[in-house]
Amino acid sequence: ESAWIRPGLKGNTTAGYFVVVNPTNQSDKLVSVSGISAKRIEIHQTTMENDVMSMHKQESIEIPGNSKVEFKPQGLHIMLMDLEEDINQGD
């Protein structure tokens, strides 16, 4: 739900955000994200430690049953790397 991507220029990197909803009683796992506008897309987590912000690639994200996980700025997000085309507002 509510997916959006920051604008970015061809050859560069940008970030994407959305909400994953698991309406079932069982836990599920997001293991990858794919798309057509970037050569590589990874799941990342932003963390703050000792006033230093860093990003770490995530192999998977647990989605508990009957819950949502929000991908948002300064938290979980996807990185779209080596964009194959410009991404403009409204695309």
Secondary structure, DSSP 8 states (H G I E B T S, - for coil): ---EE--B-TTS-EEEEEEEEE-SSS-EEE-----SSEEEEEEEEEEEETTEEEEEE-S-EEE-TTEEEEE-TTSEEEEEEEESS-B-TT-
